[in-house]
Amino acid sequence: MHPAIDSEWGGEIMILVRQEIGDVLRSFRQQKGQTLRQVASKASVALGYLSEVERGQKEASSEILASVADALDVPISTIYRTVGDRIAVLEGIEVPSAFPDVVPDELIAEVEPELSLR
């Protein structure tokens, strides 16, 4: 059984999102050739805590995830999308190759000036 699936939860299958997040973070870190210590230092996160996050033992806050994503030089949206795709596979949902445009026009108008400065 996949480690992110907990079958002990009331007889139903429950997907452990924290396990998927940890697996994705570890995968990106290893792809970048960085050690846990290097990423923890860059992200200003305790080494032991980041290790627990990668092993799916701790839930990371959005702030911690953003810091780790920045340390890995991976957009947080890429991390969340990868996690979402993995969860969809575990749920037996076909992952579309192209995502529909679901970003509200108001949000685009709000951030567009900031994006043009980059």
C-alpha positions in Angstrom: 0.0 0.0 0.0 1.2 3.5 -0.8 2.6 5.3 2.3 0.2 8.2 1.9 -2.8 5.9 2.2 -4.1 5.2 5.7 -6.5 2.3 5.7 -7.0 2.4 9.5 -9.3 5.4 9.4 -12.7 4.1 10.1 -12.4 1.4 7.4 -12.2 4.0 4.7 -9.1 4.9 2.7 -7.7 8.3 3.7 -5.0 10.0 1.7 -2.3 11.6 3.9 -1.7 14.9 2.2 1.3 15.6 4.5 3.0 12.4 3.2 2.5 13.6 -0.4 3.9 17.0 0.4 6.9 15.5 2.0 7.5 13.2 -0.9 7.3 16.0 -3.4 9.6 18.3 -1.4 12.2 15.5 -1.1 11.9 14.7 -4.8 12.5 18.4 -5.7 15.4 18.6 -3.2 17.1 15.5 -4.6 16.6 16.7 -8.2 18.4 19.9 -7.3 21.2 17.9 -5.7 20.8 19.6 -2.3 21.1 18.1 1.1 18.4 18.4 3.8 20.9 20.6 5.7 21.4 23.0 2.8 17.7 23.5 2.2 16.9 23.8 5.9 19.6 26.5 6.3 18.4 28.4 3.2 14.8 28.2 4.3 15.6 29.1 8.0 13.9 25.9 9.1 15.2 23.5 11.7 16.8 20.5 10.1 14.9 18.0 12.3 11.6 19.7 11.5 12.2 19.7 7.7 13.2 16.0 8.0 9.9 15.3 9.7 8.0 17.2 7.0 9.8 15.2 4.3 8.9 12.0 6.0 5.2 13.0 6.3 5.4 13.1 10.1 4.7 16.9 10.5 2.2 19.2 8.8 4.1 22.3 7.4 2.5 25.7 7.5 2.0 27.6 4.3 4.8 29.9 5.4 7.2 27.0 5.9 6.3 25.6 2.5 6.9 28.9 0.9 10.3 29.2 2.5 11.3 25.7 1.4 10.0 26.3 -2.1 12.1 29.5 -2.3 15.1 27.6 -1.0 14.6 25.0 -3.7 14.0 27.7 -6.3 10.7 26.0 -7.2 7.5 28.0 -7.4 5.1 27.1 -4.7 2.4 26.6 -7.3 4.5 23.9 -8.9 4.8 22.1 -5.6 1.0 22.3 -4.9 0.2 21.2 -8.5 2.6 18.2 -8.2 1.0 17.3 -4.9 -2.5 17.7 -6.4 -1.6 15.5 -9.4 -0.2 12.8 -7.1 -3.4 12.8 -4.9 -5.6 12.7 -8.0 -3.7 9.5 -9.1 -4.3 8.0 -5.6 -8.0 8.9 -5.9 -8.1 7.2 -9.3 -8.8 10.5 -11.1 -7.4 11.1 -14.5 -5.0 14.1 -14.4 -5.7 16.3 -17.4 -2.6 17.3 -19.4 -3.9 20.9 -19.7 -5.5 22.8 -16.9 -8.4 25.1 -17.7 -8.0 28.8 -16.9 -9.6 29.2 -13.5 -7.9 32.3 -12.3 -10.4 35.0 -11.7 -10.0 38.2 -13.8 -10.0 40.3 -10.6 -6.9 38.4 -9.3 -5.1 38.8 -12.5 -5.8 42.6 -12.5 -4.6 42.8 -8.9 -1.3 41.1 -9.5 -0.5 42.1 -13.0 1.3 45.4 -12.1 3.6 43.4 -9.7 4.3 40.8 -12.4 5.4 43.4 -14.9 8.0 44.7 -12.5 9.8 41.3 -12.4 
